[in-house]
Structures are given as C-alpha cells and as structure tokens.
C-alpha cells in the first residue's frame, strides 16, 4: 500500500489548506469522521471515510464511487483514529501521517499522541513510519535509533522520554549533549534549537521527538 494520510477531526484554518492539499499528492487519503471537513472545504474527496460519525453527524451525500465508507458503532473499544491506523497497518502502509490540525479536547489529543506507541505492535518485519503532523509541528516516537533532520535551522526540538530512562545524544543544536541520561518526567530535553544544516539525535530507549517549525509551513505552502 502507498503512503497514507489520515485527516483527524479538528479546525483546518484556511491559510493552511494549500499545505495540506500538497501533502495529499500521491498519497492514499483517509478522512477520520470529522476530518472530512478538510475535504469539504477544499472540494477534494478521500479514498476512505471511516468512523462512527458522532462528529460529522451523518454520511455526506454525493460521495464519488472511489470513496469507500467504513462505518462503526459509537459504542466501541477503539477510537476512530485507532481504527484508521490499524486499517493502514493491515495493508502494510510504509508511511502514515496523522494530521491533527488543532489540539482540540485534551483526552482526544493525548489519545492520538499515544497512538504512536502502537507502531511496534504490527507482526513481523513490517515497521511503518508514523507521525502526527500539522502546519506547525510534527511528533514522532523514536526507539533505540538515530534521527537525522536536515535543513531545519531555527526549528525547535523537544525530547520527552517514554521509557523510565533514556540515553540521549544530539548535535547540530544550541545545546549539544552526549549520552545524557533523562528520566521519565524530567523536562531537561525540552526546547532545544537546531542551529546547523544537519541535526542528529540518538536515542537509547523510547522517547517522543517533537519538532516545532520555525515560521509557519502552512503559510509557505511547502
């Protein structure tokens, strides 16, 4: 399956629509319940519309034949976003971006945030790249790996341990560190800034890496 783009429920500012439309090019698109509002605002149609439709209220009329609708009951054990993510897992999507345009309700935001921990559960060698993104930041989960970020001078990077303890090395930033031990809950890894053309982050353990863009990607349309 090709790369997937999941549009979650939230507010899609008009100034960011060009940015999100560019992300759709060559991607398999999924509207997750209220995320269909992005498609309504742009005149586009998703490949899949999935959810219990408690946010959207009803299935939109005049959907083209290419849009498959997957409806689930309101009372269920998984959120619409989790169901959409497992849909992508089952079809072996290589890269999955969850677009969360706004924080919204805190429980939903944190629930979506923690969906990144599900990436280690698919069976076998399949290991998709999953991130939460919008026009202002992106969130990924790193585990015993290196992450290289090129051409991002001015961006802010925060590291939040998920493991009880993380060994953290970074260079190309305002505050380079080597094998710094960060305990779960400590804030020492917050708000570092990239100052070099190539920033490198090494994580031993599990940690969230949150990259906040300098400026506004949505306004740039990049």
N, C-alpha and C positions, 0 to 999 in steps of 0.2 A: 504494500500500500504506500502511496506517496505521502509526503509530509502533510500533517493535519493542523488545522487552525480552528480552535474552539472559541466561539464568542459567548462569553458568560453574561448573565444579567447585570445591568449597571447603566450608568449615564454615559452616552457617547457624544462628547462635545463636537459641534460642527467643525471646529478648527482641526480636529484630529481625524476626520473621516478620510481624507486623502491618504494619510499614513496607513490606516487600516486597510483601505482598498488596495494599496500596493502590496501589502502583506499577503493578500488573497491570491495573487498571481501564481499560478502553477501549484496551488495548494488545494487539498480536499477540505472543504469548509463545513463546519458543524455549528448550527445555531442551538444553543442550550437554553430552552424555554425563553425567558425574557431577552436573551441575547439576539433574538430575531429582530429586535427593534433596530439594530445596526443595519440589517438588510433592508428593512422598511425605509429607513432614512436615505439609503444610497440607491435603492432600486435594484439591488442585486438579490440573488436567491442562493441559499445554501444547498449543499449536496444532501445534508441531513438536517432535519429539525427533530430534536429529541427533548423529552421532558414530560412532566405531569401537567404542565400548563397552568400552574397556580399563579404564575407571574404574568403570563401572556393572556390568560383567561380563556382563550379559545384558539383553535387552529386557524391560521389565516386562510382566507379564501384565495382562489385563483393562483395557487402554487403551481409551478410548471411540473411536468412529468418527471423531470430529473431530480426533484426534491423528494426524498423519502421521509416519511413521518413515522417516528417511533414514539408511541405514547405509553406512559407508565402511570400506575395509580398514585394518588397523592400520598397515601399511607404505604411507605416502603422503607427499606433499611438502608438505602443509599440516596445521596443527593443526585440531582440531575447531572451535575458536573462529574461526579464519580462514575455514573453510568456511561457518560460520554467518553470518559478517559478509558474505561475498560473496553468500550467499543473499539477504540483505536488500538489498544493492546492486542485484542483478539485478531486484529487484521495486520498486526506487525508493522504499524506505522513507525518510521525511523525517527522522525522528529515531531514533537507535539507541542504546540504553543497554546496556552490557555490565556486568552485575552480577558483581563479583568480591568475594565476601563476606570473603575472607581472602587474605593474600599467598601462602600455600602454598609450593610449591617455587620457588626463585629463578629458574630458567630459564623456567618457565611464566609466572611473574608478569611478567618482563621481556618475554617474547614477546607477552603480551597487552597490555602497556603500549605496545609499539611498533606494535601493530595500528592505533593511532590515526593513524599516518602513511599508512595506505592510503586515507584519505578523499579524497586528491587524485587518486586513480587512476581512479575511475569516469569514463566517457566523457561528453562533452557538458556541458550546463549543470547537470546534477544534482550537487548539493553537499550531502550529508546532514550533519546534526549528529550527531556520535558522541562518546560519553564513556564512561569507566569510572567506575562508582559503587558505593558500598555505604552502609551506615548511618552511616559516619564521615567519608567524604571523596568527592570527585569529581576526575577528571582529564580535561582537555580539551587539544587541540592548537590553538593559535592561529597564524595566518599572515597578516601584513600586515592586521591588523584591530583593532577595538576590542571589548572585552568589558565590559559593564556588569553589576554584581552589586548588586541592591537588597536591602535588609532583611537584612543579614548581619553586623551589628555583633558583634564578638567572634570571627568566623571568621578563620582563619589562611590566608594565600595565599602560595604559593611559585612562583617563575618559574624554569624551567630551560631555557636556550637549546638548541635543536636545531640551528639554523644555527651557523656558525662565529662569528658575531657578531650580536647582537640589539640594536636600539634600543628602550628600554623607558621608558614614562611611566606613572605611576599617581598617583591622588589619591583621597582618602577613606580613607587608610590611616595607620598610625602613622608610616611613613617614606615620605612622598610624594617622588617623583623626577620629573625632566623630562629626557627624551631621554638617559637613562643608557645607555651602551654596556656590554653584558655579553658577554664572550667565552664560547664553549662550554667548559664545565667549571668556570667560576667559580661561587662559592656566594653571591655578594652578593645574589642575588634570593630567597634562602630566608627563610621565616618572617616575613613582614610580617603585620600585623594590621589588619583592617578596623575603622575607628572612626566611620564616617559612614553615614547611611542609604543612601547611594548611592556605591559604589566604582567607579572607572573605570580600565581597564587598556588601554593602547595598545601594540601590538607591531608592530615592523617587522622582518621576518624570521620565523622559526619558533621557537616556544617552547611547552613544556608549562606549563600553569597548573594547579596542584594546590591545591584548596580543602579545608581540613580544617574540619569544622563545629565550632562551639562547642557543647559538650554532645553528646548522642547522639540523632540523628534517629530511630534505631530504637526507642528507648525512648519518644520522644514520639509515635511512630506517625504522623508528619507526612509 
